[in-house]
Amino acid sequence: MTIQAAKQLVRDHYAAIEAADAASIGGAITTRVSPDWHWRGMHPFYEQHGAADVAATFWAPFLTAMTSVQRREDIFFANENSLDGAPGVWVVSMGHFMGLFDQPFLGIAPTRKIAMLRYAEFNRVLDGKIVETALFCDLIHLMHQAGLTPLPPQTGQHLIQPGPRTHDGLMYDGAHDGSETLALINRMIGDIQANSNSAENEAPRDATPQAELALAWHDNMVWWGPDGIGATYTINRYVDQHQQPFRTQLEDRAFHGHVARLAEGNYGGFFGWANLSVTPIGGYMGLPKGPRAEMRVVDIYRREGDKLAENWIFIDVLYFLKQQGLDVLERLQTS
């Protein structure tokens, strides 16, 4: 299947979802997915198989809680997976689901006001069907909009996050060369691994975190982090507000790789299931020392010249916390 055909299939799938309601969503999503569709979602949705289970687990509850839902897309690109993996074209979408928060959702009380749920979605298309999906959405961000503060103050800034500064992230038509973007993302990943102190007392390759980041990142980079951590701007503030807490309050980092990594034009990204495992030693996200836990992560990038300029990040923070004995959604249900 061509990249353009895969893009159109996913866009048709999205149009069917937007036209559906909680009662009809099961039929709406059945048309363009395979019978054994493998769907991954964040806590508490996890892995589902087939349209009926996906509808019952995520879409019907969401469309019951949110009325007049729109998919407000900021980034849309596609390509084959650059990693060894299953065949097909991966189509990536990122933006917000916007609606009126009219009924409870996962124990979050409705506001009857506009709400915007950040999302990033990867769809693998093969033989005219969507066969695999990963949907990450920022539920803590939604809680924040509903007036809840489930975590201590974050190191970055809470925002309704915008799309690309250049407003060119929607590649609905054609196929654009993403080789430069993919090469830069791969080089950035290599820089991180080169500076990860895998052996005790091993010196990092670069003198400072700023020097490491400057190899691949624009000085005025924007890191659009998930709620619980927050967004940060410029290399120096990124180091202060995200990298330093991450590297000093989590130890024994082990990287597990990615399920899909791809790029088109100036945009690219990846997701893992899980990307890495870490051991919290106290202080990260304001929380105490905890047991070893997995992190499931999406990164979406915008390249500007030979540097990365913007990075949108989704982390299954609720799952990360649950592994440490803190089930935020369960607390909402019992409060």
Residue frames as qw, qx, qy, qz and C-alpha x, y, z in Angstrom:
[[0.000, 0.889, 0.457, 0.000, 0.00, 0.00, 0.00],
 [0.403, 0.527, -0.038, 0.748, 1.38, 3.42, -0.91],
 [0.240, -0.176, -0.465, 0.834, 2.07, 6.08, 1.70],
 [0.272, -0.058, -0.115, -0.954, -0.64, 8.30, 0.25],
 [0.612, -0.261, -0.620, -0.415, -3.21, 5.48, 0.29],
 [0.520, -0.278, -0.687, 0.424, -2.36, 4.71, 3.91],
 [0.042, -0.073, -0.247, 0.965, -2.75, 8.38, 4.83],
 [0.444, -0.150, -0.324, -0.822, -6.16, 8.52, 3.17],
 [0.611, -0.285, -0.734, -0.081, -7.32, 5.35, 4.91],
 [0.372, -0.274, -0.583, 0.668, -6.41, 6.80, 8.32],
 [0.126, 0.027, 0.028, -0.991, -8.06, 10.13, 7.49],
 [0.552, -0.229, -0.540, -0.593, -11.25, 8.28, 6.49],
 [0.565, -0.287, -0.726, 0.268, -11.04, 6.34, 9.76],
 [0.182, -0.178, -0.386, 0.887, -10.78, 9.62, 11.68],
 [0.327, -0.100, -0.241, -0.908, -13.73, 11.11, 9.81],
 [0.608, -0.301, -0.681, -0.275, -15.85, 8.08, 10.74],
 [0.445, -0.284, -0.636, 0.563, -14.88, 8.46, 14.41],
 [0.004, -0.091, -0.163, 0.982, -15.77, 12.16, 14.42],
 [0.466, -0.149, -0.404, -0.773, -19.18, 11.41, 12.89],
 [0.583, -0.255, -0.771, -0.020, -19.97, 8.72, 15.50],
 [0.451, -0.624, 0.246, -0.589, -21.33, 8.82, 19.01],
 [0.325, -0.395, 0.807, -0.295, -20.99, 6.42, 21.91],
 [0.791, 0.169, 0.478, -0.343, -23.69, 4.14, 20.53],
 [0.803, 0.588, 0.030, -0.093, -22.37, 3.95, 16.98],
 [0.030, -0.822, 0.556, 0.116, -18.61, 4.09, 17.49],
 [0.658, -0.203, 0.722, 0.065, -18.15, 0.32, 17.42],
 [0.711, 0.532, 0.451, 0.090, -19.53, 0.08, 13.90],
 [0.264, 0.954, -0.119, -0.078, -17.70, 3.21, 12.79],
 [0.171, -0.742, 0.638, 0.113, -14.25, 1.89, 13.65],
 [0.797, -0.008, 0.605, 0.007, -14.86, -1.67, 12.41],
 [0.699, 0.696, 0.097, -0.131, -14.83, -0.74, 8.71],
 [0.470, 0.797, -0.353, 0.139, -11.13, 0.10, 8.31],
 [0.294, -0.616, 0.702, -0.203, -9.43, -2.10, 10.93],
 [0.474, 0.182, -0.851, -0.136, -8.42, -5.74, 10.74],
 [0.769, -0.429, -0.375, -0.288, -10.36, -8.34, 12.76],
 [0.807, -0.323, -0.294, 0.397, -7.32, -8.88, 15.00],
 [0.149, 0.826, -0.079, 0.538, -6.48, -5.16, 15.27],
 [0.672, -0.274, -0.416, 0.548, -3.82, -4.71, 17.97],
 [0.069, -0.846, -0.092, -0.521, -4.51, -1.49, 19.90],
 [0.568, -0.159, -0.481, 0.649, -2.29, -0.08, 22.66],
 [0.173, -0.827, -0.161, -0.509, -3.48, 2.58, 25.07],
 [0.107, 0.455, -0.564, 0.681, -2.27, 4.21, 28.24],
 [0.181, -0.264, -0.844, 0.431, -3.33, 3.19, 31.75],
 [0.570, -0.138, 0.755, -0.294, -6.11, 2.19, 32.34],
 [0.756, 0.444, -0.085, -0.474, -6.81, 1.10, 28.73],
 [0.534, -0.383, 0.734, 0.174, -3.75, -1.08, 27.99],
 [0.061, 0.230, -0.796, -0.556, -3.74, -3.55, 25.08],
 [0.666, 0.321, 0.438, -0.511, -6.94, -4.48, 23.25],
 [0.171, -0.101, 0.840, 0.504, -7.68, -6.64, 20.22],
 [0.070, 0.484, 0.807, 0.331, -10.48, -5.99, 17.74],
 [0.075, -0.422, -0.173, -0.887, -12.85, -3.08, 17.21],
 [0.586, -0.610, -0.448, -0.290, -15.44, -4.19, 19.77],
 [0.697, -0.436, -0.329, 0.465, -12.95, -4.23, 22.64],
 [0.345, 0.084, -0.002, 0.935, -11.38, -0.91, 21.61],
 [0.252, -0.529, -0.331, -0.740, -14.80, 0.73, 21.38],
 [0.670, -0.607, -0.415, -0.101, -15.91, -0.62, 24.76],
 [0.704, -0.314, -0.252, 0.585, -12.63, 0.20, 26.51],
 [0.317, -0.223, 0.011, 0.922, -11.84, 3.68, 25.21],
 [0.007, -0.199, -0.407, -0.892, -14.06, 5.26, 22.58],
 [0.369, -0.606, -0.623, -0.329, -17.55, 4.65, 24.02],
 [0.482, -0.635, -0.401, 0.450, -16.64, 5.91, 27.52],
 [0.308, -0.204, 0.095, 0.924, -14.81, 8.90, 26.04],
 [0.104, -0.273, -0.489, -0.822, -17.66, 9.86, 23.70],
 [0.410, -0.657, -0.632, -0.038, -20.15, 9.43, 26.54],
 [0.448, -0.585, -0.259, 0.625, -18.19, 11.90, 28.66],
 [0.143, -0.390, 0.238, 0.878, -17.26, 14.34, 25.89],
 [0.497, 0.672, 0.540, -0.098, -19.86, 15.75, 23.52],
 [0.428, 0.902, 0.008, -0.052, -19.29, 17.45, 20.15],
 [0.674, -0.476, 0.380, 0.418, -15.77, 16.02, 19.94],
 [0.565, 0.806, -0.170, -0.042, -13.38, 17.37, 17.30],
 [0.841, -0.148, 0.143, 0.501, -9.95, 16.03, 16.40],
 [0.134, 0.981, -0.112, -0.080, -7.82, 19.17, 16.17],
 [0.917, 0.051, 0.118, 0.379, -4.75, 17.88, 14.39],
 [0.111, -0.922, 0.251, 0.272, -1.39, 19.69, 14.44],
 [0.048, -0.552, 0.782, 0.286, 0.94, 17.06, 12.96],
 [0.891, 0.237, 0.317, -0.224, 0.25, 14.30, 10.42],
 [0.249, 0.664, -0.655, -0.261, 2.95, 12.30, 8.62],
 [0.958, 0.010, 0.239, -0.160, 3.67, 8.77, 7.45],
 [0.345, 0.639, -0.676, -0.127, 6.37, 6.42, 6.26],
 [0.884, -0.027, -0.467, 0.018, 7.61, 2.87, 6.57],
 [0.704, -0.699, 0.116, 0.053, 9.17, 1.87, 9.86],
 [0.324, 0.782, -0.523, 0.102, 12.92, 2.50, 9.83],
 [0.382, -0.449, 0.769, -0.246, 13.41, -0.33, 12.33],
 [0.256, 0.025, -0.944, -0.208, 13.17, -4.06, 11.79],
 [0.375, 0.160, 0.615, -0.675, 9.55, -4.90, 12.40],
 [0.495, 0.459, 0.734, -0.072, 6.22, -5.82, 10.89],
 [0.268, 0.202, 0.508, 0.794, 5.54, -4.63, 7.31],
 [0.013, 0.814, 0.578, 0.056, 3.24, -1.76, 6.39],
 [0.195, 0.530, -0.001, 0.826, 3.09, 2.03, 6.51],
 [0.321, -0.498, -0.583, 0.556, 2.91, 3.84, 9.84],
 [0.006, 0.681, 0.287, 0.674, 0.70, 6.96, 9.91],
 [0.384, -0.266, -0.519, 0.716, 1.28, 9.39, 12.79],
 [0.139, -0.742, -0.336, -0.564, -1.19, 11.98, 14.07],
 [0.405, -0.262, -0.518, 0.707, -0.80, 14.42, 16.94],
 [0.125, -0.469, -0.160, -0.859, -2.98, 17.17, 18.38],
 [0.230, -0.003, 0.635, -0.738, -5.94, 17.47, 20.75],
 [0.171, -0.494, -0.816, -0.248, -9.38, 15.95, 21.08],
 [0.097, -0.054, 0.236, -0.965, -11.60, 18.92, 21.89],
 [0.334, -0.465, -0.751, -0.328, -15.10, 18.58, 23.31],
 [0.420, -0.564, 0.128, -0.699, -17.50, 19.60, 26.05],
 [0.251, 0.115, -0.893, 0.354, -16.75, 17.71, 29.25],
 [0.544, -0.304, -0.140, -0.770, -20.35, 16.83, 30.15],
 [0.916, -0.306, -0.140, -0.218, -20.19, 13.46, 31.95],
 [0.565, -0.665, 0.485, 0.058, -17.65, 11.78, 34.28],
 [0.783, 0.505, -0.361, 0.027, -14.63, 10.15, 32.66],
 [0.694, 0.170, -0.568, 0.408, -12.40, 7.72, 34.59],
 [0.515, -0.565, -0.491, 0.417, -13.59, 9.27, 37.85],
 [0.222, -0.049, 0.018, 0.974, -12.81, 12.82, 36.69],
 [0.182, 0.657, 0.592, -0.430, -15.83, 15.00, 37.41],
 [0.394, 0.585, 0.464, 0.536, -17.27, 16.87, 34.41],
 [0.216, -0.304, -0.133, 0.918, -16.81, 20.62, 34.10],
 [0.378, 0.754, 0.532, -0.078, -19.47, 21.27, 31.41],
 [0.056, 0.873, -0.230, -0.427, -16.76, 23.42, 29.83],
 [0.709, 0.623, -0.329, -0.033, -14.52, 23.01, 26.83],
 [0.707, -0.515, 0.468, 0.130, -11.75, 20.44, 27.37],
 [0.589, 0.676, -0.426, -0.119, -8.75, 19.50, 25.26],
 [0.874, -0.320, 0.361, 0.062, -7.13, 16.09, 25.59],
 [0.125, 0.717, -0.621, -0.291, -3.61, 15.92, 24.12],
 [0.928, 0.060, 0.365, -0.055, -3.01, 12.83, 22.01],
 [0.164, 0.594, -0.685, -0.389, -0.46, 11.19, 19.74],
 [0.871, 0.135, 0.400, -0.251, -1.43, 8.18, 17.65],
 [0.015, 0.454, -0.794, -0.404, 0.56, 5.73, 15.52],
 [0.838, 0.255, 0.307, -0.372, -1.38, 3.54, 13.07],
 [0.222, -0.325, 0.819, 0.417, 0.19, 0.73, 11.03],
 [0.713, 0.445, 0.069, -0.537, -1.61, 0.14, 7.75],
 [0.187, -0.278, 0.895, 0.295, -1.25, -3.11, 5.82],
 [0.032, 0.231, 0.905, 0.356, -3.30, -4.50, 2.90],
 [0.233, -0.459, -0.414, -0.750, -5.92, -1.76, 3.15],
 [0.630, -0.654, -0.398, -0.129, -6.57, -2.10, 6.90],
 [0.147, -0.726, 0.473, -0.478, -5.31, -0.58, 10.13],
 [0.832, -0.056, -0.550, 0.043, -3.70, -3.55, 11.85],
 [0.625, -0.281, -0.427, 0.590, -1.91, -1.89, 14.78],
 [0.059, -0.835, -0.108, -0.537, -2.42, 1.32, 16.77],
 [0.490, -0.265, -0.493, 0.668, -0.79, 3.07, 19.70],
 [0.120, -0.792, -0.265, -0.536, -2.85, 5.91, 21.19],
 [0.453, -0.194, -0.467, 0.734, -1.20, 8.01, 23.89],
 [0.139, -0.773, -0.278, -0.553, -3.22, 10.72, 25.60],
 [0.240, 0.253, -0.507, 0.788, -2.37, 13.02, 28.50],
 [0.465, -0.602, -0.629, -0.160, -4.96, 12.18, 31.16],
 [0.448, -0.467, -0.365, 0.670, -3.20, 14.16, 33.88],
 [0.084, 0.036, 0.221, 0.971, -3.48, 17.18, 31.58],
 [0.364, -0.475, -0.583, -0.549, -7.24, 16.58, 31.44],
 [0.535, -0.559, -0.558, 0.299, -7.38, 16.33, 35.25],
 [0.328, -0.209, -0.115, 0.914, -5.57, 19.63, 35.49],
 [0.138, -0.252, -0.383, -0.878, -8.22, 21.28, 33.31],
 [0.538, -0.535, -0.584, -0.288, -10.89, 19.88, 35.64],
 [0.321, -0.788, 0.192, -0.489, -9.27, 21.59, 38.63],
 [0.934, -0.351, 0.000, 0.061, -7.45, 18.55, 40.01],
 [0.158, 0.797, -0.567, 0.136, -3.81, 18.50, 41.08],
 [0.978, -0.158, -0.114, -0.075, -2.95, 14.79, 41.42],
 [0.819, 0.083, -0.178, 0.540, 0.82, 15.42, 41.61],
 [0.399, -0.667, -0.086, 0.623, 3.15, 17.90, 43.32],
 [0.279, 0.884, -0.083, -0.366, 4.10, 21.04, 41.36],
 [0.887, 0.295, 0.195, 0.296, 5.97, 20.15, 38.18],
 [0.526, -0.414, 0.198, 0.716, 9.37, 21.41, 37.12],
 [0.183, 0.176, 0.508, 0.823, 8.12, 22.70, 33.75],
 [0.294, 0.161, 0.134, -0.932, 5.03, 24.68, 32.78],
 [0.365, 0.408, 0.830, -0.106, 1.47, 23.38, 32.38],
 [0.212, 0.378, -0.253, -0.865, 0.00, 24.53, 29.05],
 [0.766, 0.491, 0.378, -0.169, -2.58, 23.73, 26.41],
 [0.480, -0.403, 0.510, 0.589, 0.22, 22.94, 24.00],
 [0.502, 0.692, -0.105, -0.508, 0.32, 24.42, 20.50],
 [0.909, 0.312, 0.211, 0.180, 1.38, 22.72, 17.31],
 [0.699, 0.043, 0.144, 0.699, 4.51, 23.57, 15.32],
 [0.124, -0.657, -0.032, 0.743, 5.72, 27.14, 15.22],
 [0.046, -0.250, 0.599, 0.760, 5.96, 26.83, 11.43],
 [0.628, 0.345, 0.333, -0.613, 2.37, 25.55, 10.97],
 [0.528, 0.477, -0.566, -0.416, 3.53, 23.03, 8.37],
 [0.287, -0.289, 0.890, -0.204, 3.01, 19.76, 10.21],
 [0.722, 0.298, 0.492, -0.385, 0.00, 18.44, 8.28],
 [0.064, 0.393, -0.750, -0.528, 1.35, 16.40, 5.36],
 [0.718, 0.250, 0.468, -0.451, -1.95, 15.06, 4.08],
 [0.786, 0.594, 0.009, -0.168, -0.84, 14.66, 0.46],
 [0.586, 0.669, -0.444, 0.114, 2.04, 12.85, -1.19],
 [0.892, -0.331, -0.078, 0.297, 5.20, 11.40, 0.32],
 [0.098, 0.945, -0.257, 0.179, 8.04, 13.67, 1.42],
 [0.711, 0.288, -0.513, 0.385, 11.67, 12.70, 1.95],
 [0.577, -0.786, 0.044, -0.219, 12.33, 12.35, 5.67],
 [0.878, 0.106, -0.284, 0.370, 15.85, 10.96, 5.50],
 [0.255, 0.509, -0.338, 0.749, 17.54, 14.07, 6.95],
 [0.546, -0.541, 0.158, -0.621, 15.09, 14.22, 9.83],
 [0.969, -0.201, -0.129, -0.067, 15.44, 10.52, 10.58],
 [0.721, 0.290, -0.341, 0.529, 19.24, 10.76, 10.49],
 [0.025, -0.559, 0.319, -0.765, 19.17, 13.66, 12.94],
 [0.773, -0.444, 0.065, -0.448, 16.83, 11.82, 15.32],
 [0.962, -0.018, -0.214, 0.166, 19.09, 8.77, 15.19],
 [0.484, 0.433, -0.358, 0.671, 22.15, 10.91, 15.85],
 [0.355, -0.582, 0.229, -0.695, 20.41, 12.54, 18.82],
 [0.928, -0.307, -0.045, -0.204, 19.58, 9.10, 20.25],
 [0.840, 0.199, -0.285, 0.416, 23.22, 8.13, 19.80],
 [0.126, 0.586, -0.331, 0.729, 24.33, 11.26, 21.67],
 [0.669, -0.523, 0.146, -0.508, 22.12, 10.33, 24.63],
 [0.987, -0.120, -0.099, 0.035, 23.43, 6.78, 24.71],
 [0.639, 0.423, -0.321, 0.556, 27.03, 7.99, 24.46],
 [0.028, -0.513, 0.374, -0.772, 26.52, 10.15, 27.54],
 [0.820, -0.432, -0.104, -0.360, 24.57, 7.60, 29.60],
 [0.086, -0.611, 0.742, -0.264, 26.86, 6.47, 32.39],
 [0.896, -0.035, -0.343, -0.281, 26.33, 2.75, 31.86],
 [0.771, -0.016, -0.492, 0.405, 29.40, 1.90, 33.89],
 [0.496, -0.815, -0.209, 0.214, 30.08, 3.20, 37.37],
 [0.383, -0.710, 0.178, 0.563, 32.32, 6.29, 37.37],
 [0.551, 0.307, 0.511, 0.585, 32.39, 6.37, 33.55],
 [0.046, -0.466, -0.017, 0.884, 32.81, 9.94, 32.32],
 [0.558, 0.699, 0.394, -0.209, 30.28, 11.32, 29.82],
 [0.668, 0.323, 0.326, 0.586, 31.61, 12.01, 26.33],
 [0.152, 0.727, 0.157, 0.651, 30.69, 15.71, 26.39],
 [0.267, 0.177, -0.497, 0.807, 31.83, 18.18, 29.03],
 [0.270, 0.130, 0.451, -0.841, 28.39, 19.47, 29.95],
 [0.406, 0.481, 0.766, -0.128, 24.75, 18.57, 29.28],
 [0.306, 0.814, 0.047, -0.492, 24.54, 21.78, 27.27],
 [0.031, 0.556, -0.694, -0.457, 27.39, 20.62, 25.01],
 [0.297, 0.116, 0.944, 0.083, 25.68, 17.27, 24.49],
 [0.375, 0.668, 0.574, -0.288, 22.37, 18.87, 23.57],
 [0.170, 0.776, -0.190, -0.577, 23.91, 21.48, 21.26],
 [0.245, -0.214, 0.835, 0.443, 25.05, 18.69, 18.92],
 [0.065, 0.338, 0.872, 0.348, 21.49, 18.02, 17.79],
 [0.073, -0.765, -0.617, 0.170, 19.25, 20.70, 19.33],
 [0.157, 0.717, 0.147, 0.663, 18.53, 24.30, 18.47],
 [0.204, 0.121, -0.503, 0.831, 19.53, 26.75, 21.25],
 [0.420, -0.025, 0.218, -0.881, 15.89, 27.83, 21.50],
 [0.304, -0.120, -0.926, -0.191, 14.49, 24.32, 21.52],
 [0.582, -0.254, 0.182, -0.751, 10.99, 23.79, 22.93],
 [0.202, 0.022, -0.974, 0.096, 10.32, 20.60, 24.87],
 [0.589, -0.258, -0.112, -0.758, 6.56, 20.12, 25.12],
 [0.131, 0.143, -0.942, 0.274, 6.57, 17.66, 28.02],
 [0.445, -0.448, -0.734, -0.251, 3.65, 15.73, 29.51],
 [0.443, -0.692, 0.080, -0.565, 1.68, 17.02, 32.46],
 [0.896, -0.424, -0.038, 0.127, 3.41, 16.01, 35.65],
 [0.676, -0.128, 0.139, 0.712, 6.68, 17.31, 34.17],
 [0.136, 0.886, 0.196, -0.397, 5.57, 20.20, 31.97],
 [0.646, 0.677, 0.120, 0.331, 6.94, 22.18, 29.04],
 [0.479, -0.687, 0.132, 0.530, 10.28, 23.97, 28.95],
 [0.524, 0.839, 0.088, 0.116, 12.09, 26.32, 26.53],
 [0.209, 0.843, -0.482, 0.119, 15.79, 26.73, 25.55],
 [0.739, 0.190, -0.609, 0.218, 18.60, 24.27, 26.14],
 [0.119, 0.318, -0.614, 0.713, 19.54, 25.77, 29.51],
 [0.572, -0.187, 0.301, -0.739, 16.02, 25.63, 30.95],
 [0.888, 0.071, -0.368, -0.267, 15.50, 22.13, 29.55],
 [0.538, 0.243, -0.694, 0.413, 18.59, 21.00, 31.44],
 [0.121, -0.228, 0.542, -0.800, 17.37, 22.66, 34.65],
 [0.605, -0.014, 0.233, -0.762, 13.71, 21.69, 34.43],
 [0.941, 0.108, -0.067, -0.313, 13.78, 18.21, 32.91],
 [0.754, 0.392, -0.504, 0.155, 17.14, 16.64, 32.15],
 [0.073, 0.477, -0.665, 0.570, 18.77, 17.30, 35.51],
 [0.663, -0.218, 0.440, -0.566, 15.87, 15.84, 37.57],
 [0.935, 0.216, -0.142, -0.242, 15.59, 12.90, 35.18],
 [0.687, 0.437, -0.522, 0.253, 19.29, 12.04, 35.33],
 [0.080, 0.413, -0.658, 0.625, 19.82, 12.62, 39.06],
 [0.556, -0.150, 0.465, -0.672, 16.54, 11.28, 40.51],
 [0.953, 0.178, 0.061, -0.239, 16.25, 8.14, 38.37],
 [0.177, -0.627, 0.742, 0.159, 19.01, 5.55, 38.18],
 [0.451, -0.059, 0.882, 0.124, 19.86, 2.29, 36.41],
 [0.577, 0.541, -0.024, -0.611, 18.33, 3.42, 33.13],
 [0.440, -0.048, 0.844, 0.303, 17.91, 0.57, 30.67],
 [0.434, 0.422, -0.214, -0.767, 16.75, 1.32, 27.12],
 [0.622, 0.141, 0.765, -0.089, 14.51, -1.26, 25.43],
 [0.180, 0.036, 0.673, 0.717, 14.22, 0.30, 21.98],
 [0.413, 0.297, 0.071, -0.858, 11.19, 1.35, 19.94],
 [0.624, 0.356, 0.689, -0.094, 8.32, -0.37, 18.19],
 [0.524, 0.692, 0.366, 0.334, 8.29, 2.19, 15.37],
 [0.276, -0.652, 0.096, 0.700, 10.57, 5.06, 14.35],
 [0.492, 0.514, 0.541, 0.448, 9.94, 7.06, 11.19],
 [0.093, -0.568, -0.024, 0.818, 10.11, 10.49, 9.60],
 [0.429, 0.612, 0.541, 0.386, 8.60, 12.45, 6.72],
 [0.135, 0.869, 0.083, 0.470, 9.68, 15.91, 5.68],
 [0.105, 0.572, -0.466, 0.667, 10.80, 17.90, 8.73],
 [0.667, -0.403, 0.276, -0.563, 8.85, 15.72, 11.18],
 [0.605, 0.160, -0.780, 0.017, 9.57, 12.39, 12.79],
 [0.537, -0.482, 0.395, -0.569, 9.02, 10.37, 15.91],
 [0.449, 0.113, -0.885, 0.040, 8.87, 7.06, 17.68],
 [0.683, -0.474, 0.179, -0.526, 7.13, 5.11, 20.41],
 [0.297, 0.278, -0.897, 0.171, 8.18, 2.22, 22.61],
 [0.793, -0.345, -0.094, -0.494, 6.34, -0.39, 24.65],
 [0.246, -0.934, -0.102, 0.238, 8.23, 0.17, 26.91],
 [0.437, 0.831, -0.247, 0.239, 11.04, 2.51, 25.86],
 [0.323, 0.467, -0.634, 0.525, 13.04, 2.18, 29.05],
 [0.705, -0.560, -0.433, 0.044, 13.12, 1.09, 32.68],
 [0.149, 0.601, -0.368, 0.694, 14.34, 3.24, 35.58],
 [0.557, -0.422, -0.638, 0.325, 14.60, 3.11, 39.35],
 [0.129, -0.846, -0.058, -0.514, 13.32, 6.24, 41.18],
 [0.590, -0.034, -0.540, 0.600, 15.67, 7.18, 44.03],
 [0.236, -0.686, -0.494, 0.480, 13.51, 10.02, 45.40],
 [0.075, -0.543, 0.019, 0.836, 12.39, 13.42, 44.23],
 [0.051, 0.052, 0.684, 0.726, 11.32, 12.69, 40.67],
 [0.303, -0.496, -0.524, -0.623, 7.97, 14.43, 40.04],
 [0.335, -0.519, 0.312, -0.722, 8.05, 15.24, 43.75],
 [0.915, -0.214, -0.188, -0.285, 7.63, 11.59, 44.71],
 [0.570, -0.629, 0.527, -0.049, 9.57, 9.36, 47.13],
 [0.012, -0.411, 0.886, 0.216, 11.93, 6.52, 46.30],
 [0.832, 0.164, 0.177, -0.500, 10.14, 3.73, 44.48],
 [0.762, -0.060, 0.622, 0.168, 10.57, 0.33, 42.83],
 [0.188, -0.206, 0.647, 0.709, 11.88, -0.14, 39.32],
 [0.494, 0.600, 0.482, -0.405, 9.32, 0.86, 36.68],
 [0.483, 0.292, 0.584, 0.583, 8.83, 0.98, 32.92],
 [0.150, 0.595, 0.054, -0.788, 8.28, 4.17, 30.93],
 [0.489, 0.479, 0.661, 0.308, 6.14, 4.05, 27.79],
 [0.108, -0.643, 0.049, 0.756, 6.95, 7.12, 25.72],
 [0.563, 0.672, 0.388, 0.284, 6.12, 8.90, 22.45],
 [0.262, -0.569, 0.142, 0.766, 8.44, 11.55, 21.00],
 [0.522, 0.725, 0.393, 0.218, 7.47, 13.71, 18.02],
 [0.450, -0.450, 0.145, 0.758, 10.08, 16.09, 16.55],
 [0.460, 0.876, 0.148, 0.002, 10.30, 19.06, 14.20],
 [0.696, -0.111, 0.194, 0.682, 13.62, 19.59, 12.43],
 [0.191, 0.971, 0.049, -0.138, 14.80, 23.09, 11.52],
 [0.300, 0.793, -0.531, 0.002, 17.88, 22.93, 9.29],
 [0.617, 0.249, -0.724, 0.180, 20.41, 20.64, 10.93],
 [0.013, -0.135, 0.717, -0.684, 18.93, 20.88, 14.45],
 [0.260, -0.530, -0.805, -0.060, 15.83, 19.69, 16.29],
 [0.046, -0.348, 0.059, -0.935, 13.70, 22.70, 17.22],
 [0.616, -0.261, 0.188, -0.719, 10.57, 21.26, 18.86],
 [0.300, 0.061, -0.950, 0.064, 9.77, 18.02, 20.66],
 [0.668, -0.307, 0.010, -0.678, 6.34, 16.87, 21.83],
 [0.198, 0.206, -0.929, 0.236, 6.48, 14.13, 24.48],
 [0.772, -0.313, -0.115, -0.541, 3.83, 11.78, 25.80],
 [0.179, 0.265, -0.894, 0.313, 4.62, 9.50, 28.73],
 [0.653, -0.429, -0.553, -0.288, 2.22, 7.04, 30.33],
 [0.016, -0.468, 0.534, -0.704, 2.77, 8.76, 33.68],
 [0.750, -0.300, 0.158, -0.568, -0.24, 7.04, 35.28],
 [0.962, 0.071, -0.263, 0.010, 1.20, 3.61, 34.43],
 [0.458, 0.453, -0.510, 0.569, 4.65, 4.69, 35.69],
 [0.310, -0.440, 0.428, -0.725, 3.06, 5.71, 39.00],
 [0.895, -0.172, -0.045, -0.410, 0.89, 2.60, 39.27],
 [0.826, 0.213, -0.471, 0.225, 3.99, 0.40, 39.11],
 [0.249, 0.321, -0.555, 0.726, 5.18, 2.27, 42.20],
 [0.213, -0.379, -0.827, 0.357, 1.95, 1.62, 44.10],
 [0.131, 0.423, 0.238, -0.865, 0.20, 4.93, 43.33],
 [0.179, 0.439, 0.782, 0.405, -2.99, 4.45, 41.27],
 [0.048, 0.103, 0.077, -0.991, -4.15, 8.03, 40.69],
 [0.455, -0.176, -0.499, -0.716, -7.40, 6.98, 38.99],
 [0.538, -0.343, -0.765, 0.089, -8.28, 4.57, 41.79],
 [0.224, -0.259, -0.452, 0.824, -7.84, 7.40, 44.28],
 [0.256, -0.031, -0.195, -0.946, -10.28, 9.50, 42.27],
 [0.536, -0.254, -0.697, -0.402, -12.85, 6.71, 42.34],
 [0.566, -0.398, -0.667, 0.276, -12.64, 6.37, 46.13],
 [0.204, -0.026, -0.276, 0.939, -12.32, 10.05, 47.08]]
